[in-house]
Amino acid sequence: MPLRFPNPSRSYDATRRAVRFWGHDNALETSFFVCEDALTGIQPHIRFDEAGLLTAFDLNRSLIHKAAIEAYQREKKGSYELTRADFR
């Protein structure tokens, strides 16, 4: 079964300066973090606060999920950090 995103939850992690979300491959849950820099790259005029970054995530969810799937297919690991380079 391919990586899916049945849980629409996401949260801002101030320590990592990233938005966190989860993907599922069967029973395996994997964490993904989209860095602030990546979010500003795909949504250039966002507010640089928690609400703005979460809105940027929501507006670009399909693109972010696509990048997450590509990262997951390259290498299986426990968590992934998606950077600006993952969206080129």
DSSP file (Angstrom, degrees, kcal/mol; ACC not computed):
  #  RESIDUE AA STRUCTURE BP1 BP2  ACC     N-H-->O    O-->H-N    N-H-->O    O-->H-N    TCO  KAPPA ALPHA  PHI   PSI    X-CA   Y-CA   Z-CA
    1    1 A M              0   0    0      0, 0.0     3,-0.1     0, 0.0     0, 0.0   0.000 360.0 360.0 360.0 134.8    0.0    0.0    0.0
    2    2 A P        -     0   0    0      0, 0.0    24,-0.4     0, 0.0     2,-0.1  -0.229 360.0 -75.9 -73.8 167.0    1.4    3.4   -0.8
    3    3 A L        -     0   0    0     22,-0.1     2,-0.3    66,-0.1    22,-0.2  -0.425  57.5-174.8 -62.4 131.5    2.0    6.2    1.6
    4    4 A R  B     -A   24   0A   0     20,-2.8    20,-3.0    -2,-0.1     3,-0.1  -0.831  27.3-144.5-127.7 166.2   -1.3    7.9    2.5
    5    5 A F        +     0   0    0     -2,-0.3    18,-0.1    18,-0.2    -2,-0.0  -0.570  35.0 152.5-130.5  67.7   -2.3   10.9    4.6
    6    6 A P        +     0   0    0      0, 0.0    -1,-0.1     0, 0.0    17,-0.1   0.730  61.0  71.0 -73.0 -20.6   -5.6   10.0    6.2
    7    7 A N        -     0   0    0     15,-0.3    15,-0.4     1,-0.1    17,-0.0  -0.859  64.2-166.2 -99.2 111.1   -5.1   12.3    9.2
    8    8 A P        +     0   0    0      0, 0.0    -1,-0.1     0, 0.0    -3,-0.0   0.488  48.2 123.6 -76.7   0.2   -5.4   15.9    8.2
    9    9 A S        +     0   0    0     13,-0.0    13,-0.5    12,-0.0     2,-0.3  -0.256  31.3 166.7 -62.2 146.2   -3.8   17.1   11.4
   10   10 A R  E     -B   21   0A   0     11,-0.1     2,-0.3     2,-0.0    11,-0.2  -0.964  10.8-168.9-152.1 156.5   -0.8   19.3   11.3
   11   11 A S  E     -B   20   0A   0      9,-2.0     9,-3.3    -2,-0.3     2,-0.5  -0.986  25.6-112.6-147.8 155.9    0.9   21.4   13.9
   12   12 A Y  E     -B   19   0A   0     -2,-0.3     2,-0.8     7,-0.2     7,-0.2  -0.802  21.6-157.8 -92.8 128.4    3.6   24.0   14.2
   13   13 A D  E  >> -B   18   0A   0      5,-3.3     5,-1.7    -2,-0.5     4,-1.4  -0.890   5.8-171.5-105.9 101.4    6.8   22.9   15.9
   14   14 A A  T  45S+     0   0    0     -2,-0.8    -1,-0.2     1,-0.2     5,-0.0   0.828  83.3  57.0 -65.0 -33.1    8.5   26.1   17.1
   15   15 A T  T  45S+     0   0    0      1,-0.2    -1,-0.2    -3,-0.1    -2,-0.0   0.912 117.9  32.3 -65.0 -42.7   11.7   24.3   18.2
   16   16 A R  T  45S-     0   0    0      2,-0.2    -1,-0.2    -3,-0.2    -2,-0.2   0.572 102.7-132.2 -88.6 -10.7   12.2   22.8   14.7
   17   17 A R  T  <5 +     0   0    0     -4,-1.4    19,-2.1     1,-0.2     2,-0.3   0.960  69.8 107.8  54.4  54.2   10.7   25.9   13.0
   18   18 A A  E   <S-BC  13  35A   0     -5,-1.7    -5,-3.3    17,-0.2     2,-0.5  -0.979  74.7-110.7-153.8 158.9    8.6   23.6   10.8
   19   19 A V  E     -BC  12  34A   0     15,-2.4    15,-2.8    -2,-0.3     2,-0.4  -0.868  36.2-148.9 -95.6 129.6    5.0   22.3   10.3
   20   20 A R  E     +BC  11  33A   0     -9,-3.3    -9,-2.0    -2,-0.5     2,-0.3  -0.797  24.6 159.3-102.5 139.7    4.7   18.7   11.3
   21   21 A F  E     -BC  10  32A   0     11,-2.3    11,-2.9    -2,-0.4     2,-0.4  -0.925  28.3-121.3-148.0 173.2    2.3   16.2    9.7
   22   22 A W  E     - C   0  31A   0    -13,-0.5     2,-0.3   -15,-0.4   -15,-0.3  -0.930  13.6-165.4-128.1 142.6    2.0   12.4    9.5
   23   23 A G  E     - C   0  30A   0      7,-2.6     7,-2.8    -2,-0.4     2,-0.4  -0.870  12.9-145.3-118.6 157.5    1.9    9.8    6.7
   24   24 A H  E     -AC   4  29A   0    -20,-3.0   -20,-2.8    -2,-0.3     2,-0.5  -0.986  16.2-177.1-129.5 132.5    0.8    6.2    7.0
   25   25 A D  E >  S- C   0  28A   0      3,-2.6     3,-2.0    -2,-0.4     2,-0.3  -0.914  76.3 -56.7-124.2  99.1    2.1    3.1    5.1
   26   26 A N  T 3  S-     0   0    0     -2,-0.5   -22,-0.1   -24,-0.4     0, 0.0  -0.510 121.7 -19.0  57.1-123.6   -0.1    0.3    6.4
   27   27 A A  T 3  S+     0   0    0     -2,-0.3     2,-0.5    -3,-0.1    -1,-0.3   0.539 116.2 103.2 -88.6  -6.6    0.3    0.4   10.2
   28   28 A L  E <   -C   25   0A   0     -3,-2.0    -3,-2.6     2,-0.0     2,-0.4  -0.660  56.9-158.9 -82.5 123.1    3.6    2.3   10.0
   29   29 A E  E     -C   24   0A   0     -2,-0.5     2,-0.4    -5,-0.2    -5,-0.2  -0.872   8.0-168.0-102.6 134.6    3.2    6.0   10.9
   30   30 A T  E     -C   23   0A   0     -7,-2.8    -7,-2.6    -2,-0.4     2,-0.3  -0.969  13.8-135.3-125.4 136.5    5.9    8.4    9.7
   31   31 A S  E     -Cd  22  79A   0     47,-1.4    49,-1.9    -2,-0.4     2,-0.4  -0.704  18.3-168.4 -90.9 141.0    6.5   12.0   10.8
   32   32 A F  E     -Cd  21  80A   0    -11,-2.9   -11,-2.3    -2,-0.3     2,-0.4  -0.975   4.8-162.2-126.7 143.1    7.2   14.8    8.2
   33   33 A F  E     -Cd  20  81A   0     47,-2.4    49,-3.7    -2,-0.4     2,-0.7  -0.993   5.3-157.5-126.2 124.9    8.4   18.3    8.9
   34   34 A V  E     -Cd  19  82A   0    -15,-2.8   -15,-2.4    -2,-0.4    49,-0.2  -0.912  25.6-132.5-101.7 114.2    8.1   21.1    6.3
   35   35 A C  E  >  -C   18   0A   0     47,-2.3     4,-2.2    -2,-0.7     3,-0.3  -0.228  15.7-116.4 -65.6 151.9   10.7   23.8    7.2
   36   36 A E  H  > S+     0   0    0    -19,-2.1     4,-2.5     1,-0.2     5,-0.2   0.892 116.6  57.0 -52.2 -42.6    9.8   27.4    7.3
   37   37 A D  H  > S+     0   0    0    -20,-0.2     4,-1.3     1,-0.2    -1,-0.2   0.882 106.3  48.6 -60.5 -39.8   12.2   28.0    4.4
   38   38 A A  H  > S+     0   0    0     -3,-0.3     4,-1.7    44,-0.3    -1,-0.2   0.913 111.0  50.6 -66.3 -42.3   10.3   25.5    2.2
   39   39 A L  H  X S+     0   0    0     -4,-2.2     4,-1.8     1,-0.2    -2,-0.2   0.881 110.0  49.0 -65.3 -37.9    7.0   27.0    3.1
   40   40 A T  H  < S+     0   0    0     -4,-2.5    -1,-0.2     1,-0.2    -2,-0.2   0.784 108.6  56.0 -71.9 -24.7    8.2   30.5    2.2
   41   41 A G  H  < S+     0   0    0     -4,-1.3    -2,-0.2    -5,-0.2    -1,-0.2   0.860 115.9  34.4 -71.8 -35.8    9.5   29.1   -1.0
   42   42 A I  H  < S+     0   0    0     -4,-1.7    -2,-0.2     1,-0.2    -1,-0.2   0.657 133.0  29.8 -94.2 -16.4    6.2   27.7   -2.1
   43   43 A Q  S >< S-     0   0    0     -4,-1.8     3,-1.3    -5,-0.2    -1,-0.2  -0.635  74.9-179.0-139.0  76.7    4.0   30.5   -0.6
   44   44 A P  T 3  S+     0   0    0      0, 0.0    -1,-0.1     0, 0.0    -4,-0.1   0.714  72.8  50.3 -58.1 -29.4    6.3   33.6   -0.7
   45   45 A H  T 3  S+     0   0    0      2,-0.0     2,-0.1     3,-0.0    -5,-0.1  -0.004  79.1 131.9-104.5  31.6    4.0   36.2    0.9
   46   46 A I    <   -     0   0    0     -3,-1.3     2,-0.3    -7,-0.1     7,-0.1  -0.387  64.2-104.3 -78.1 158.2    3.0   34.3    4.0
   47   47 A R        -     0   0    0     -2,-0.1     2,-1.2     1,-0.1     9,-0.2  -0.634  29.6-127.3 -75.6 141.0    3.1   35.8    7.5
   48   48 A F  S    S+     0   0    0     -2,-0.3     2,-0.3     4,-0.1    -1,-0.1  -0.357  77.1  90.5 -90.6  55.3    6.0   34.4    9.4
   49   49 A D  S  > S-     0   0    0     -2,-1.2     4,-2.6     1,-0.1     5,-0.3  -0.844  94.1 -89.2-136.7 176.7    4.1   33.3   12.4
   50   50 A E  H  > S+     0   0    0     -2,-0.3     4,-2.5     1,-0.2     5,-0.2   0.917 124.8  47.6 -56.0 -48.3    2.4   30.0   13.4
   51   51 A A  H  > S+     0   0    0      1,-0.2     4,-2.1     2,-0.2    -1,-0.2   0.906 113.2  48.7 -62.0 -42.2   -1.0   30.9   11.8
   52   52 A G  H  > S+     0   0    0      2,-0.2     4,-2.3     1,-0.2    -1,-0.2   0.901 112.4  47.4 -65.4 -41.8    0.7   32.0    8.6
   53   53 A L  H  X S+     0   0    0     -4,-2.6     4,-2.0     2,-0.2    -2,-0.2   0.884 112.1  49.5 -69.0 -38.4    2.8   28.9    8.3
   54   54 A L  H  X S+     0   0    0     -4,-2.5     4,-2.5    -5,-0.3    -1,-0.2   0.885 110.9  50.7 -66.7 -37.1   -0.1   26.6    9.0
   55   55 A T  H  X S+     0   0    0     -4,-2.1     4,-2.6    -5,-0.2    -2,-0.2   0.917 108.4  51.8 -64.6 -42.8   -2.2   28.5    6.3
   56   56 A A  H  X S+     0   0    0     -4,-2.3     4,-1.0     1,-0.2    -2,-0.2   0.898 110.5  49.6 -60.2 -40.1    0.7   28.1    3.8
   57   57 A F  H >< S+     0   0    0     -4,-2.0     3,-0.8     1,-0.2    -2,-0.2   0.953 111.3  48.3 -61.8 -49.3    0.7   24.4    4.6
   58   58 A D  H >< S+     0   0    0     -4,-2.5     3,-1.0     1,-0.2    -2,-0.2   0.884 110.4  50.8 -60.8 -40.1   -3.1   24.1    4.1
   59   59 A L  H 3< S+     0   0    0     -4,-2.6    -1,-0.2     1,-0.2    -2,-0.2   0.717 121.0  34.7 -70.7 -20.1   -3.0   26.0    0.8
   60   60 A N  T <X S+     0   0    0     -4,-1.0     4,-2.5    -3,-0.8    -1,-0.2   0.032  76.5 126.2-122.9  25.3   -0.3   23.7   -0.6
   61   61 A R  H <> S+     0   0    0     -3,-1.0     4,-2.9     1,-0.2     5,-0.2   0.874  73.9  51.0 -55.5 -44.1   -1.2   20.4    1.0
   62   62 A S  H  > S+     0   0    0      1,-0.2     4,-2.1     2,-0.2    -1,-0.2   0.926 112.4  46.3 -62.2 -45.1   -1.3   18.5   -2.3
   63   63 A L  H  > S+     0   0    0      2,-0.2     4,-2.1     1,-0.2    -1,-0.2   0.899 113.8  49.1 -62.8 -41.6    2.2   19.7   -3.3
   64   64 A I  H  X S+     0   0    0     -4,-2.5     4,-2.3     2,-0.2    -2,-0.2   0.909 110.0  50.4 -66.5 -43.2    3.6   19.0    0.2
   65   65 A H  H  X S+     0   0    0     -4,-2.9     4,-2.5    -5,-0.2    -1,-0.2   0.897 109.0  52.8 -61.9 -39.5    2.1   15.4    0.2
   66   66 A K  H  X S+     0   0    0     -4,-2.1     4,-2.2    -5,-0.2    -2,-0.2   0.929 110.3  47.0 -61.4 -45.5    3.6   14.8   -3.3
   67   67 A A  H  X S+     0   0    0     -4,-2.1     4,-2.3     1,-0.2    -1,-0.2   0.878 111.3  52.3 -63.8 -37.7    7.1   15.9   -2.0
   68   68 A A  H  X S+     0   0    0     -4,-2.3     4,-2.6     2,-0.2    -2,-0.2   0.913 108.4  50.0 -64.8 -43.0    6.6   13.7    1.1
   69   69 A I  H  X S+     0   0    0     -4,-2.5     4,-2.3     2,-0.2    -2,-0.2   0.920 110.8  49.8 -61.4 -43.9    5.8   10.7   -1.0
   70   70 A E  H  X S+     0   0    0     -4,-2.2     4,-1.5     2,-0.2    -2,-0.2   0.915 112.2  47.1 -62.4 -43.1    8.9   11.3   -3.2
   71   71 A A  H  X S+     0   0    0     -4,-2.3     4,-1.6     1,-0.2    -1,-0.2   0.906 112.3  50.7 -63.5 -41.6   11.1   11.6   -0.1
   72   72 A Y  H  < S+     0   0    0     -4,-2.6    -2,-0.2     1,-0.2    -1,-0.2   0.876 109.0  50.8 -65.0 -39.0    9.6    8.4    1.4
   73   73 A Q  H  < S+     0   0    0     -4,-2.3    -1,-0.2     1,-0.2    -2,-0.2   0.801 106.9  55.2 -70.7 -28.8   10.2    6.5   -1.8
   74   74 A R  H  < S-     0   0    0     -4,-1.5     2,-0.3     1,-0.3    -1,-0.2   0.892 127.6  -2.7 -69.1 -40.0   13.8    7.5   -1.9
   75   75 A E     <  -     0   0    0     -4,-1.6     2,-0.6    -5,-0.1    -1,-0.3  -0.956  65.3-132.4-158.6 130.9   14.6    6.2    1.6
   76   76 A K        +     0   0    0     -2,-0.3     2,-0.3    -3,-0.2    -4,-0.1  -0.773  46.0 139.2 -88.5 122.8   12.6    4.7    4.4
   77   77 A K        -     0   0    0     -2,-0.6     3,-0.1     1,-0.0    -2,-0.1  -0.915  61.9 -96.2-151.7 177.7   13.3    6.2    7.8
   78   78 A G  S    S+     0   0    0     -2,-0.3   -47,-1.4     1,-0.2     2,-0.3   0.802  99.3   4.3 -74.1 -31.6   11.4    7.3   10.9
   79   79 A S  E     -d   31   0A   0    -49,-0.2     2,-0.4     2,-0.0   -47,-0.2  -0.983  63.1-148.1-152.0 160.2   11.0   11.0   10.0
   80   80 A Y  E     -d   32   0A   0    -49,-1.9   -47,-2.4    -2,-0.3     2,-0.6  -0.979   5.6-150.9-134.3 141.6   11.6   13.4    7.2
   81   81 A E  E     -d   33   0A   0     -2,-0.4     2,-0.6   -49,-0.2   -47,-0.2  -0.963  16.7-153.2-111.9 115.8   12.5   17.0    7.0
   82   82 A L  E     -d   34   0A   0    -49,-3.7   -47,-2.3    -2,-0.6   -44,-0.3  -0.793  19.1-177.5 -91.5 123.7   11.3   18.6    3.7
   83   83 A T    >   -     0   0    0     -2,-0.6     3,-1.6   -49,-0.2     4,-0.3  -0.517  46.5 -86.5-111.1 178.9   13.3   21.6    2.7
   84   84 A R  G >  S+     0   0    0      1,-0.3     3,-1.8    -2,-0.2    -2,-0.0   0.847 124.1  64.1 -55.0 -35.9   13.1   24.1   -0.2
   85   85 A A  G >  S+     0   0    0      1,-0.3     3,-1.0     2,-0.2    -1,-0.3   0.761  91.8  63.9 -62.3 -25.5   15.1   21.6   -2.3
   86   86 A D  G <  S+     0   0    0     -3,-1.6    -1,-0.3     1,-0.2    -2,-0.2   0.558 100.5  53.6 -74.5  -7.0   12.3   19.1   -2.1
   87   87 A F  G <         0   0    0     -3,-1.8    -1,-0.2    -4,-0.3    -2,-0.2   0.056 360.0 360.0-117.6  24.0   10.0   21.5   -4.0
   88   88 A R    <         0   0    0     -3,-1.0    -1,-0.1     0, 0.0    -2,-0.1   0.413 360.0 360.0 -98.3 360.0   12.1   22.2   -7.1
